[in-house]
Amino acid sequence: MFSLSTVTVLVPVISLCGLFYSASMDENFPQGCTSTSSVCFYSLLLPVTIPVYVFFHLWKWMGIKLFRHN
């Protein structure tokens, strides 16, 4: 669907857009992010979770490729 370089750039950009959207829409942005029922909490969680998932998914894939070729 998308190439690896496109996904590597696109995922953090989309996550940052969600963070900036939440910061502009929520009146009490830093203080209101502690409750899991707020949209702000998830907009802070996504920029952390998605790049970490992509990194470890690629790390696992590289390990499988290296193991197969050795």
Predicted model as a PDB file, atoms N, CA, C, CB and O in Angstrom, pLDDT in the B-factor column:
MODEL        1                                                                  
ATOM      1  N   MET A   1       0.830  -1.183   0.000  1.00 72.00           N  
ATOM      2  CA  MET A   1       0.000   0.000   0.000  1.00 72.00           C  
ATOM      3  C   MET A   1       0.879   1.252   0.000  1.00 72.00           C  
ATOM      4  CB  MET A   1      -0.947  -0.005   1.212  1.00 72.00           C  
ATOM      5  O   MET A   1       0.867   2.008  -0.972  1.00 72.00           O  
ATOM      6  N   PHE A   2       1.641   1.484   1.072  1.00 72.00           N  
ATOM      7  CA  PHE A   2       2.591   2.592   1.138  1.00 72.00           C  
ATOM      8  C   PHE A   2       3.986   2.031   1.273  1.00 72.00           C  
ATOM      9  CB  PHE A   2       2.267   3.545   2.315  1.00 72.00           C  
ATOM     10  O   PHE A   2       4.174   0.942   1.817  1.00 72.00           O  
ATOM     11  N   SER A   3       4.959   2.761   0.785  1.00 77.00           N  
ATOM     12  CA  SER A   3       6.342   2.308   0.949  1.00 77.00           C  
ATOM     13  C   SER A   3       6.794   2.582   2.383  1.00 77.00           C  
ATOM     14  CB  SER A   3       7.287   3.015  -0.073  1.00 77.00           C  
ATOM     15  O   SER A   3       6.159   3.345   3.112  1.00 77.00           O  
ATOM     16  N   LEU A   4       7.881   1.959   2.769  1.00 72.00           N  
ATOM     17  CA  LEU A   4       8.387   2.096   4.137  1.00 72.00           C  
ATOM     18  C   LEU A   4       8.793   3.529   4.447  1.00 72.00           C  
ATOM     19  CB  LEU A   4       9.572   1.166   4.356  1.00 72.00           C  
ATOM     20  O   LEU A   4       8.529   4.023   5.544  1.00 72.00           O  
ATOM     21  N   SER A   5       9.426   4.196   3.506  1.00 72.00           N  
ATOM     22  CA  SER A   5       9.839   5.581   3.749  1.00 72.00           C  
ATOM     23  C   SER A   5       8.638   6.509   3.899  1.00 72.00           C  
ATOM     24  CB  SER A   5      10.733   6.072   2.612  1.00 72.00           C  
ATOM     25  O   SER A   5       8.680   7.456   4.684  1.00 72.00           O  
ATOM     26  N   THR A   6       7.577   6.243   3.158  1.00 79.00           N  
ATOM     27  CA  THR A   6       6.366   7.052   3.281  1.00 79.00           C  
ATOM     28  C   THR A   6       5.717   6.859   4.640  1.00 79.00           C  
ATOM     29  CB  THR A   6       5.374   6.704   2.174  1.00 79.00           C  
ATOM     30  O   THR A   6       5.293   7.828   5.270  1.00 79.00           O  
ATOM     31  N   VAL A   7       5.637   5.627   5.093  1.00 75.00           N  
ATOM     32  CA  VAL A   7       5.038   5.339   6.396  1.00 75.00           C  
ATOM     33  C   VAL A   7       5.885   5.926   7.522  1.00 75.00           C  
ATOM     34  CB  VAL A   7       4.873   3.822   6.591  1.00 75.00           C  
ATOM     35  O   VAL A   7       5.349   6.431   8.508  1.00 75.00           O  
ATOM     36  N   THR A   8       7.205   5.858   7.372  1.00 72.00           N  
ATOM     37  CA  THR A   8       8.103   6.385   8.399  1.00 72.00           C  
ATOM     38  C   THR A   8       7.911   7.881   8.587  1.00 72.00           C  
ATOM     39  CB  THR A   8       9.555   6.087   8.038  1.00 72.00           C  
ATOM     40  O   THR A   8       8.035   8.387   9.703  1.00 72.00           O  
ATOM     41  N   VAL A   9       7.614   8.587   7.519  1.00 77.00           N  
ATOM     42  CA  VAL A   9       7.390  10.033   7.612  1.00 77.00           C  
ATOM     43  C   VAL A   9       5.943  10.347   7.949  1.00 77.00           C  
ATOM     44  CB  VAL A   9       7.780  10.719   6.304  1.00 77.00           C  
ATOM     45  O   VAL A   9       5.670  11.282   8.702  1.00 77.00           O  
ATOM     46  N   LEU A  10       5.021   9.584   7.404  1.00 80.00           N  
ATOM     47  CA  LEU A  10       3.606   9.895   7.532  1.00 80.00           C  
ATOM     48  C   LEU A  10       3.061   9.660   8.943  1.00 80.00           C  
ATOM     49  CB  LEU A  10       2.823   9.075   6.549  1.00 80.00           C  
ATOM     50  O   LEU A  10       2.252  10.454   9.422  1.00 80.00           O  
ATOM     51  N   VAL A  11       3.477   8.610   9.607  1.00 74.00           N  
ATOM     52  CA  VAL A  11       2.944   8.279  10.938  1.00 74.00           C  
ATOM     53  C   VAL A  11       3.254   9.359  11.969  1.00 74.00           C  
ATOM     54  CB  VAL A  11       3.510   6.946  11.413  1.00 74.00           C  
ATOM     55  O   VAL A  11       2.332   9.795  12.658  1.00 74.00           O  
ATOM     56  N   PRO A  12       4.514   9.824  12.118  1.00 74.00           N  
ATOM     57  CA  PRO A  12       4.740  10.900  13.096  1.00 74.00           C  
ATOM     58  C   PRO A  12       4.049  12.209  12.734  1.00 74.00           C  
ATOM     59  CB  PRO A  12       6.216  11.150  13.240  1.00 74.00           C  
ATOM     60  O   PRO A  12       3.618  12.943  13.623  1.00 74.00           O  
ATOM     61  N   VAL A  13       3.936  12.510  11.446  1.00 80.00           N  
ATOM     62  CA  VAL A  13       3.270  13.753  11.039  1.00 80.00           C  
ATOM     63  C   VAL A  13       1.780  13.706  11.401  1.00 80.00           C  
ATOM     64  CB  VAL A  13       3.447  13.989   9.514  1.00 80.00           C  
ATOM     65  O   VAL A  13       1.235  14.689  11.904  1.00 80.00           O  
ATOM     66  N   ILE A  14       1.130  12.584  11.152  1.00 79.00           N  
ATOM     67  CA  ILE A  14      -0.286  12.453  11.499  1.00 79.00           C  
ATOM     68  C   ILE A  14      -0.470  12.499  13.014  1.00 79.00           C  
ATOM     69  CB  ILE A  14      -0.867  11.140  10.930  1.00 79.00           C  
ATOM     70  O   ILE A  14      -1.434  13.087  13.505  1.00 79.00           O  
ATOM     71  N   SER A  15       0.443  11.886  13.753  1.00 74.00           N  
ATOM     72  CA  SER A  15       0.359  11.908  15.212  1.00 74.00           C  
ATOM     73  C   SER A  15       0.527  13.327  15.747  1.00 74.00           C  
ATOM     74  CB  SER A  15       1.420  10.984  15.824  1.00 74.00           C  
ATOM     75  O   SER A  15      -0.177  13.734  16.670  1.00 74.00           O  
ATOM     76  N   LEU A  16       1.443  14.062  15.175  1.00 77.00           N  
ATOM     77  CA  LEU A  16       1.632  15.449  15.616  1.00 77.00           C  
ATOM     78  C   LEU A  16       0.431  16.319  15.256  1.00 77.00           C  
ATOM     79  CB  LEU A  16       2.903  16.035  14.995  1.00 77.00           C  
ATOM     80  O   LEU A  16       0.068  17.219  16.013  1.00 77.00           O  
ATOM     81  N   CYS A  17      -0.178  16.061  14.123  1.00 81.00           N  
ATOM     82  CA  CYS A  17      -1.388  16.812  13.758  1.00 81.00           C  
ATOM     83  C   CYS A  17      -2.498  16.562  14.780  1.00 81.00           C  
ATOM     84  CB  CYS A  17      -1.868  16.417  12.338  1.00 81.00           C  
ATOM     85  O   CYS A  17      -3.211  17.492  15.156  1.00 81.00           O  
ATOM     86  N   GLY A  18      -2.649  15.309  15.232  1.00 73.00           N  
ATOM     87  CA  GLY A  18      -3.630  15.004  16.269  1.00 73.00           C  
ATOM     88  C   GLY A  18      -3.319  15.702  17.581  1.00 73.00           C  
ATOM     89  O   GLY A  18      -4.222  16.164  18.278  1.00 73.00           O  
ATOM     90  N   LEU A  19      -2.039  15.777  17.915  1.00 73.00           N  
ATOM     91  CA  LEU A  19      -1.628  16.468  19.141  1.00 73.00           C  
ATOM     92  C   LEU A  19      -1.929  17.954  19.054  1.00 73.00           C  
ATOM     93  CB  LEU A  19      -0.135  16.252  19.407  1.00 73.00           C  
ATOM     94  O   LEU A  19      -2.455  18.535  20.003  1.00 73.00           O  
ATOM     95  N   PHE A  20      -1.603  18.576  17.930  1.00 78.00           N  
ATOM     96  CA  PHE A  20      -1.869  20.004  17.764  1.00 78.00           C  
ATOM     97  C   PHE A  20      -3.372  20.292  17.712  1.00 78.00           C  
ATOM     98  CB  PHE A  20      -1.193  20.523  16.491  1.00 78.00           C  
ATOM     99  O   PHE A  20      -3.828  21.323  18.205  1.00 78.00           O  
ATOM    100  N   TYR A  21      -4.133  19.381  17.116  1.00 77.00           N  
ATOM    101  CA  TYR A  21      -5.593  19.546  17.096  1.00 77.00           C  
ATOM    102  C   TYR A  21      -6.146  19.518  18.516  1.00 77.00           C  
ATOM    103  CB  TYR A  21      -6.259  18.440  16.240  1.00 77.00           C  
ATOM    104  O   TYR A  21      -6.988  20.341  18.876  1.00 77.00           O  
ATOM    105  N   SER A  22      -5.678  18.580  19.310  1.00 70.00           N  
ATOM    106  CA  SER A  22      -6.154  18.490  20.684  1.00 70.00           C  
ATOM    107  C   SER A  22      -5.734  19.713  21.490  1.00 70.00           C  
ATOM    108  CB  SER A  22      -5.630  17.216  21.347  1.00 70.00           C  
ATOM    109  O   SER A  22      -6.504  20.211  22.311  1.00 70.00           O  
ATOM    110  N   ALA A  23      -4.516  20.197  21.258  1.00 73.00           N  
ATOM    111  CA  ALA A  23      -4.046  21.371  21.995  1.00 73.00           C  
ATOM    112  C   ALA A  23      -4.851  22.610  21.620  1.00 73.00           C  
ATOM    113  CB  ALA A  23      -2.554  21.610  21.727  1.00 73.00           C  
ATOM    114  O   ALA A  23      -5.065  23.483  22.461  1.00 73.00           O  
ATOM    115  N   SER A  24      -5.293  22.698  20.385  1.00 78.00           N  
ATOM    116  CA  SER A  24      -6.046  23.881  19.974  1.00 78.00           C  
ATOM    117  C   SER A  24      -7.517  23.801  20.376  1.00 78.00           C  
ATOM    118  CB  SER A  24      -5.937  24.067  18.475  1.00 78.00           C  
ATOM    119  O   SER A  24      -8.151  24.838  20.572  1.00 78.00           O  
ATOM    120  N   MET A  25      -8.074  22.595  20.504  1.00 75.00           N  
ATOM    121  CA  MET A  25      -9.494  22.450  20.804  1.00 75.00           C  
ATOM    122  C   MET A  25      -9.815  22.351  22.291  1.00 75.00           C  
ATOM    123  CB  MET A  25     -10.019  21.247  20.115  1.00 75.00           C  
ATOM    124  O   MET A  25     -10.899  22.751  22.715  1.00 75.00           O  
ATOM    125  N   ASP A  26      -8.900  21.829  23.078  1.00 68.00           N  
ATOM    126  CA  ASP A  26      -9.175  21.619  24.503  1.00 68.00           C  
ATOM    127  C   ASP A  26      -8.763  22.858  25.287  1.00 68.00           C  
ATOM    128  CB  ASP A  26      -8.429  20.363  25.038  1.00 68.00           C  
ATOM    129  O   ASP A  26      -7.643  23.347  25.136  1.00 68.00           O  
ATOM    130  N   GLU A  27      -9.667  23.368  26.125  1.00 74.00           N  
ATOM    131  CA  GLU A  27      -9.393  24.598  26.873  1.00 74.00           C  
ATOM    132  C   GLU A  27      -8.322  24.380  27.940  1.00 74.00           C  
ATOM    133  CB  GLU A  27     -10.677  25.118  27.525  1.00 74.00           C  
ATOM    134  O   GLU A  27      -7.409  25.194  28.084  1.00 74.00           O  
ATOM    135  N   ASN A  28      -8.433  23.293  28.679  1.00 68.00           N  
ATOM    136  CA  ASN A  28      -7.457  23.018  29.736  1.00 68.00           C  
ATOM    137  C   ASN A  28      -6.539  21.877  29.275  1.00 68.00           C  
ATOM    138  CB  ASN A  28      -8.176  22.650  31.088  1.00 68.00           C  
ATOM    139  O   ASN A  28      -6.583  20.771  29.814  1.00 68.00           O  
ATOM    140  N   PHE A  29      -5.719  22.167  28.278  1.00 67.00           N  
ATOM    141  CA  PHE A  29      -4.938  21.129  27.594  1.00 67.00           C  
ATOM    142  C   PHE A  29      -4.003  20.347  28.508  1.00 67.00           C  
ATOM    143  CB  PHE A  29      -4.136  21.751  26.500  1.00 67.00           C  
ATOM    144  O   PHE A  29      -4.158  19.129  28.591  1.00 67.00           O  
ATOM    145  N   PRO A  30      -3.059  20.949  29.188  1.00 65.00           N  
ATOM    146  CA  PRO A  30      -2.145  20.081  29.955  1.00 65.00           C  
ATOM    147  C   PRO A  30      -2.802  19.436  31.172  1.00 65.00           C  
ATOM    148  CB  PRO A  30      -0.944  20.878  30.407  1.00 65.00           C  
ATOM    149  O   PRO A  30      -2.477  18.298  31.510  1.00 65.00           O  
ATOM    150  N   GLN A  31      -3.719  20.139  31.836  1.00 69.00           N  
ATOM    151  CA  GLN A  31      -4.309  19.601  33.051  1.00 69.00           C  
ATOM    152  C   GLN A  31      -5.408  18.575  32.748  1.00 69.00           C  
ATOM    153  CB  GLN A  31      -4.872  20.732  33.897  1.00 69.00           C  
ATOM    154  O   GLN A  31      -5.624  17.657  33.540  1.00 69.00           O  
ATOM    155  N   GLY A  32      -6.090  18.715  31.639  1.00 64.00           N  
ATOM    156  CA  GLY A  32      -7.208  17.839  31.330  1.00 64.00           C  
ATOM    157  C   GLY A  32      -6.805  16.523  30.695  1.00 64.00           C  
ATOM    158  O   GLY A  32      -7.669  15.719  30.347  1.00 64.00           O  
ATOM    159  N   CYS A  33      -5.516  16.287  30.536  1.00 70.00           N  
ATOM    160  CA  CYS A  33      -5.057  15.080  29.835  1.00 70.00           C  
ATOM    161  C   CYS A  33      -4.843  13.888  30.755  1.00 70.00           C  
ATOM    162  CB  CYS A  33      -3.778  15.371  29.109  1.00 70.00           C  
ATOM    163  O   CYS A  33      -4.325  12.864  30.312  1.00 70.00           O  
ATOM    164  N   THR A  34      -5.222  13.990  32.003  1.00 70.00           N  
ATOM    165  CA  THR A  34      -4.962  12.899  32.939  1.00 70.00           C  
ATOM    166  C   THR A  34      -6.074  11.857  32.954  1.00 70.00           C  
ATOM    167  CB  THR A  34      -4.772  13.452  34.326  1.00 70.00           C  
ATOM    168  O   THR A  34      -5.845  10.722  33.371  1.00 70.00           O  
ATOM    169  N   SER A  35      -7.251  12.216  32.516  1.00 73.00           N  
ATOM    170  CA  SER A  35      -8.380  11.284  32.523  1.00 73.00           C  
ATOM    171  C   SER A  35      -8.405  10.490  31.226  1.00 73.00           C  
ATOM    172  CB  SER A  35      -9.714  12.038  32.719  1.00 73.00           C  
ATOM    173  O   SER A  35      -8.220  11.056  30.149  1.00 73.00           O  
ATOM    174  N   THR A  36      -8.630   9.186  31.319  1.00 73.00           N  
ATOM    175  CA  THR A  36      -8.672   8.353  30.121  1.00 73.00           C  
ATOM    176  C   THR A  36      -9.948   8.570  29.316  1.00 73.00           C  
ATOM    177  CB  THR A  36      -8.549   6.892  30.501  1.00 73.00           C  
ATOM    178  O   THR A  36     -10.054   8.073  28.194  1.00 73.00           O  
ATOM    179  N   SER A  37     -10.917   9.301  29.863  1.00 76.00           N  
ATOM    180  CA  SER A  37     -12.149   9.570  29.120  1.00 76.00           C  
ATOM    181  C   SER A  37     -12.019  10.790  28.219  1.00 76.00           C  
ATOM    182  CB  SER A  37     -13.306   9.766  30.080  1.00 76.00           C  
ATOM    183  O   SER A  37     -12.916  11.056  27.419  1.00 76.00           O  
ATOM    184  N   SER A  38     -10.928  11.535  28.329  1.00 71.00           N  
ATOM    185  CA  SER A  38     -10.765  12.726  27.497  1.00 71.00           C  
ATOM    186  C   SER A  38     -10.059  12.393  26.189  1.00 71.00           C  
ATOM    187  CB  SER A  38      -9.985  13.800  28.254  1.00 71.00           C  
ATOM    188  O   SER A  38      -9.236  11.480  26.124  1.00 71.00           O  
ATOM    189  N   VAL A  39     -10.390  13.139  25.165  1.00 71.00           N  
ATOM    190  CA  VAL A  39      -9.753  12.969  23.860  1.00 71.00           C  
ATOM    191  C   VAL A  39      -8.282  13.382  23.937  1.00 71.00           C  
ATOM    192  CB  VAL A  39     -10.493  13.795  22.777  1.00 71.00           C  
ATOM    193  O   VAL A  39      -7.441  12.851  23.212  1.00 71.00           O  
ATOM    194  N   CYS A  40      -7.990  14.311  24.802  1.00 71.00           N  
ATOM    195  CA  CYS A  40      -6.626  14.811  24.963  1.00 71.00           C  
ATOM    196  C   CYS A  40      -5.676  13.705  25.398  1.00 71.00           C  
ATOM    197  CB  CYS A  40      -6.596  15.950  25.976  1.00 71.00           C  
ATOM    198  O   CYS A  40      -4.529  13.665  24.952  1.00 71.00           O  
ATOM    199  N   PHE A  41      -6.130  12.825  26.246  1.00 74.00           N  
ATOM    200  CA  PHE A  41      -5.285  11.726  26.715  1.00 74.00           C  
ATOM    201  C   PHE A  41      -4.831  10.857  25.558  1.00 74.00           C  
ATOM    202  CB  PHE A  41      -6.029  10.878  27.744  1.00 74.00           C  
ATOM    203  O   PHE A  41      -3.661  10.486  25.472  1.00 74.00           O  
ATOM    204  N   TYR A  42      -5.753  10.535  24.674  1.00 73.00           N  
ATOM    205  CA  TYR A  42      -5.423   9.673  23.546  1.00 73.00           C  
ATOM    206  C   TYR A  42      -4.619  10.400  22.488  1.00 73.00           C  
ATOM    207  CB  TYR A  42      -6.679   9.117  22.933  1.00 73.00           C  
ATOM    208  O   TYR A  42      -3.848   9.774  21.760  1.00 73.00           O  
ATOM    209  N   SER A  43      -4.785  11.712  22.390  1.00 69.00           N  
ATOM    210  CA  SER A  43      -3.970  12.451  21.435  1.00 69.00           C  
ATOM    211  C   SER A  43      -2.523  12.549  21.913  1.00 69.00           C  
ATOM    212  CB  SER A  43      -4.550  13.851  21.212  1.00 69.00           C  
ATOM    213  O   SER A  43      -1.618  12.734  21.100  1.00 69.00           O  
ATOM    214  N   LEU A  44      -2.296  12.428  23.210  1.00 72.00           N  
ATOM    215  CA  LEU A  44      -0.924  12.354  23.719  1.00 72.00           C  
ATOM    216  C   LEU A  44      -0.382  10.928  23.666  1.00 72.00           C  
ATOM    217  CB  LEU A  44      -0.863  12.879  25.153  1.00 72.00           C  
ATOM    218  O   LEU A  44       0.824  10.720  23.533  1.00 72.00           O  
ATOM    219  N   LEU A  45      -1.271   9.959  23.770  1.00 76.00           N  
ATOM    220  CA  LEU A  45      -0.856   8.562  23.755  1.00 76.00           C  
ATOM    221  C   LEU A  45      -0.448   8.107  22.345  1.00 76.00           C  
ATOM    222  CB  LEU A  45      -1.984   7.677  24.286  1.00 76.00           C  
ATOM    223  O   LEU A  45       0.515   7.356  22.197  1.00 76.00           O  
ATOM    224  N   LEU A  46      -1.163   8.551  21.326  1.00 71.00           N  
ATOM    225  CA  LEU A  46      -0.872   8.134  19.958  1.00 71.00           C  
ATOM    226  C   LEU A  46       0.512   8.539  19.464  1.00 71.00           C  
ATOM    227  CB  LEU A  46      -1.899   8.699  19.042  1.00 71.00           C  
ATOM    228  O   LEU A  46       1.196   7.704  18.872  1.00 71.00           O  
ATOM    229  N   PRO A  47       0.968   9.789  19.679  1.00 71.00           N  
ATOM    230  CA  PRO A  47       2.316  10.118  19.194  1.00 71.00           C  
ATOM    231  C   PRO A  47       3.413   9.296  19.856  1.00 71.00           C  
ATOM    232  CB  PRO A  47       2.594  11.578  19.418  1.00 71.00           C  
ATOM    233  O   PRO A  47       4.510   9.180  19.309  1.00 71.00           O  
ATOM    234  N   VAL A  48       3.139   8.731  21.005  1.00 76.00           N  
ATOM    235  CA  VAL A  48       4.135   7.890  21.662  1.00 76.00           C  
ATOM    236  C   VAL A  48       3.999   6.436  21.206  1.00 76.00           C  
ATOM    237  CB  VAL A  48       3.995   7.986  23.192  1.00 76.00           C  
ATOM    238  O   VAL A  48       5.000   5.773  20.937  1.00 76.00           O  
ATOM    239  N   THR A  49       2.786   5.950  21.122  1.00 80.00           N  
ATOM    240  CA  THR A  49       2.548   4.539  20.844  1.00 80.00           C  
ATOM    241  C   THR A  49       2.861   4.146  19.405  1.00 80.00           C  
ATOM    242  CB  THR A  49       1.124   4.199  21.153  1.00 80.00           C  
ATOM    243  O   THR A  49       3.506   3.124  19.175  1.00 80.00           O  
ATOM    244  N   ILE A  50       2.422   4.928  18.450  1.00 75.00           N  
ATOM    245  CA  ILE A  50       2.561   4.546  17.043  1.00 75.00           C  
ATOM    246  C   ILE A  50       4.025   4.460  16.603  1.00 75.00           C  
ATOM    247  CB  ILE A  50       1.822   5.540  16.163  1.00 75.00           C  
ATOM    248  O   ILE A  50       4.399   3.449  16.009  1.00 75.00           O  
ATOM    249  N   PRO A  51       4.873   5.458  16.860  1.00 77.00           N  
ATOM    250  CA  PRO A  51       6.279   5.296  16.449  1.00 77.00           C  
ATOM    251  C   PRO A  51       6.991   4.148  17.163  1.00 77.00           C  
ATOM    252  CB  PRO A  51       7.035   6.580  16.704  1.00 77.00           C  
ATOM    253  O   PRO A  51       7.846   3.489  16.572  1.00 77.00           O  
ATOM    254  N   VAL A  52       6.645   3.905  18.429  1.00 81.00           N  
ATOM    255  CA  VAL A  52       7.257   2.786  19.147  1.00 81.00           C  
ATOM    256  C   VAL A  52       6.822   1.469  18.526  1.00 81.00           C  
ATOM    257  CB  VAL A  52       6.885   2.824  20.645  1.00 81.00           C  
ATOM    258  O   VAL A  52       7.638   0.559  18.376  1.00 81.00           O  
ATOM    259  N   TYR A  53       5.555   1.351  18.165  1.00 81.00           N  
ATOM    260  CA  TYR A  53       5.071   0.139  17.508  1.00 81.00           C  
ATOM    261  C   TYR A  53       5.759  -0.069  16.164  1.00 81.00           C  
ATOM    262  CB  TYR A  53       3.553   0.205  17.316  1.00 81.00           C  
ATOM    263  O   TYR A  53       6.187  -1.178  15.846  1.00 81.00           O  
ATOM    264  N   VAL A  54       5.865   0.992  15.380  1.00 78.00           N  
ATOM    265  CA  VAL A  54       6.519   0.885  14.071  1.00 78.00           C  
ATOM    266  C   VAL A  54       7.972   0.480  14.247  1.00 78.00           C  
ATOM    267  CB  VAL A  54       6.425   2.220  13.295  1.00 78.00           C  
ATOM    268  O   VAL A  54       8.462  -0.376  13.511  1.00 78.00           O  
ATOM    269  N   PHE A  55       8.677   1.077  15.210  1.00 81.00           N  
ATOM    270  CA  PHE A  55      10.080   0.754  15.438  1.00 81.00           C  
ATOM    271  C   PHE A  55      10.252  -0.718  15.795  1.00 81.00           C  
ATOM    272  CB  PHE A  55      10.655   1.635  16.546  1.00 81.00           C  
ATOM    273  O   PHE A  55      11.099  -1.393  15.210  1.00 81.00           O  
ATOM    274  N   PHE A  56       9.473  -1.227  16.736  1.00 84.00           N  
ATOM    275  CA  PHE A  56       9.644  -2.608  17.154  1.00 84.00           C  
ATOM    276  C   PHE A  56       9.154  -3.596  16.101  1.00 84.00           C  
ATOM    277  CB  PHE A  56       8.918  -2.844  18.453  1.00 84.00           C  
ATOM    278  O   PHE A  56       9.674  -4.708  16.008  1.00 84.00           O  
ATOM    279  N   HIS A  57       8.167  -3.205  15.314  1.00 82.00           N  
ATOM    280  CA  HIS A  57       7.733  -4.056  14.210  1.00 82.00           C  
ATOM    281  C   HIS A  57       8.847  -4.185  13.171  1.00 82.00           C  
ATOM    282  CB  HIS A  57       6.452  -3.490  13.561  1.00 82.00           C  
ATOM    283  O   HIS A  57       9.116  -5.278  12.672  1.00 82.00           O  
ATOM    284  N   LEU A  58       9.489  -3.064  12.848  1.00 80.00           N  
ATOM    285  CA  LEU A  58      10.601  -3.103  11.897  1.00 80.00           C  
ATOM    286  C   LEU A  58      11.795  -3.850  12.481  1.00 80.00           C  
ATOM    287  CB  LEU A  58      11.015  -1.681  11.498  1.00 80.00           C  
ATOM    288  O   LEU A  58      12.497  -4.557  11.758  1.00 80.00           O  
ATOM    289  N   TRP A  59      12.030  -3.701  13.778  1.00 82.00           N  
ATOM    290  CA  TRP A  59      13.137  -4.403  14.434  1.00 82.00           C  
ATOM    291  C   TRP A  59      12.921  -5.917  14.363  1.00 82.00           C  
ATOM    292  CB  TRP A  59      13.275  -3.946  15.910  1.00 82.00           C  
ATOM    293  O   TRP A  59      13.855  -6.676  14.105  1.00 82.00           O  
ATOM    294  N   LYS A  60      11.675  -6.343  14.596  1.00 83.00           N  
ATOM    295  CA  LYS A  60      11.354  -7.768  14.504  1.00 83.00           C  
ATOM    296  C   LYS A  60      11.544  -8.264  13.067  1.00 83.00           C  
ATOM    297  CB  LYS A  60       9.903  -8.030  14.978  1.00 83.00           C  
ATOM    298  O   LYS A  60      12.084  -9.347  12.841  1.00 83.00           O  
ATOM    299  N   TRP A  61      11.097  -7.465  12.113  1.00 79.00           N  
ATOM    300  CA  TRP A  61      11.245  -7.836  10.712  1.00 79.00           C  
ATOM    301  C   TRP A  61      12.716  -7.947  10.325  1.00 79.00           C  
ATOM    302  CB  TRP A  61      10.540  -6.819   9.816  1.00 79.00           C  
ATOM    303  O   TRP A  61      13.094  -8.880   9.616  1.00 79.00           O  
ATOM    304  N   MET A  62      13.549  -7.015  10.776  1.00 80.00           N  
ATOM    305  CA  MET A  62      14.988  -7.074  10.486  1.00 80.00           C  
ATOM    306  C   MET A  62      15.618  -8.308  11.124  1.00 80.00           C  
ATOM    307  CB  MET A  62      15.697  -5.799  10.988  1.00 80.00           C  
ATOM    308  O   MET A  62      16.485  -8.941  10.522  1.00 80.00           O  
ATOM    309  N   GLY A  63      15.190  -8.654  12.334  1.00 80.00           N  
ATOM    310  CA  GLY A  63      15.712  -9.843  12.986  1.00 80.00           C  
ATOM    311  C   GLY A  63      15.358 -11.104  12.231  1.00 80.00           C  
ATOM    312  O   GLY A  63      16.178 -12.015  12.111  1.00 80.00           O  
ATOM    313  N   ILE A  64      14.143 -11.161  11.722  1.00 81.00           N  
ATOM    314  CA  ILE A  64      13.735 -12.332  10.939  1.00 81.00           C  
ATOM    315  C   ILE A  64      14.533 -12.409   9.649  1.00 81.00           C  
ATOM    316  CB  ILE A  64      12.228 -12.285  10.629  1.00 81.00           C  
ATOM    317  O   ILE A  64      14.954 -13.495   9.250  1.00 81.00           O  
ATOM    318  N   LYS A  65      14.749 -11.266   8.983  1.00 78.00           N  
ATOM    319  CA  LYS A  65      15.512 -11.249   7.737  1.00 78.00           C  
ATOM    320  C   LYS A  65      16.962 -11.664   7.978  1.00 78.00           C  
ATOM    321  CB  LYS A  65      15.460  -9.856   7.099  1.00 78.00           C  
ATOM    322  O   LYS A  65      17.522 -12.431   7.196  1.00 78.00           O  
ATOM    323  N   LEU A  66      17.570 -11.167   9.046  1.00 77.00           N  
ATOM    324  CA  LEU A  66      18.965 -11.506   9.340  1.00 77.00           C  
ATOM    325  C   LEU A  66      19.090 -12.973   9.742  1.00 77.00           C  
ATOM    326  CB  LEU A  66      19.518 -10.599  10.459  1.00 77.00           C  
ATOM    327  O   LEU A  66      20.062 -13.637   9.380  1.00 77.00           O  
ATOM    328  N   PHE A  67      18.111 -13.479  10.489  1.00 79.00           N  
ATOM    329  CA  PHE A  67      18.157 -14.873  10.912  1.00 79.00           C  
ATOM    330  C   PHE A  67      18.024 -15.811   9.717  1.00 79.00           C  
ATOM    331  CB  PHE A  67      17.053 -15.158  11.933  1.00 79.00           C  
ATOM    332  O   PHE A  67      18.679 -16.852   9.663  1.00 79.00           O  
ATOM    333  N   ARG A  68      17.183 -15.446   8.768  1.00 75.00           N  
ATOM    334  CA  ARG A  68      16.968 -16.281   7.594  1.00 75.00           C  
ATOM    335  C   ARG A  68      18.187 -16.314   6.679  1.00 75.00           C  
ATOM    336  CB  ARG A  68      15.764 -15.789   6.824  1.00 75.00           C  
ATOM    337  O   ARG A  68      18.452 -17.332   6.040  1.00 75.00           O  
ATOM    338  N   HIS A  69      18.929 -15.212   6.609  1.00 67.00           N  
ATOM    339  CA  HIS A  69      20.063 -15.138   5.685  1.00 67.00           C  
ATOM    340  C   HIS A  69      21.364 -15.649   6.281  1.00 67.00           C  
ATOM    341  CB  HIS A  69      20.252 -13.725   5.230  1.00 67.00           C  
ATOM    342  O   HIS A  69      22.354 -15.781   5.562  1.00 67.00           O  
ATOM    343  N   ASN A  70      21.388 -15.932   7.547  1.00 59.00           N  
ATOM    344  CA  ASN A  70      22.637 -16.430   8.158  1.00 59.00           C  
ATOM    345  C   ASN A  70      22.639 -17.925   8.283  1.00 59.00           C  
ATOM    346  CB  ASN A  70      22.850 -15.813   9.525  1.00 59.00           C  
ATOM    347  O   ASN A  70      23.609 -18.503   8.773  1.00 59.00           O  
TER     348      ASN A  70                                                      
ENDMDL                                                                          
END                                                                             
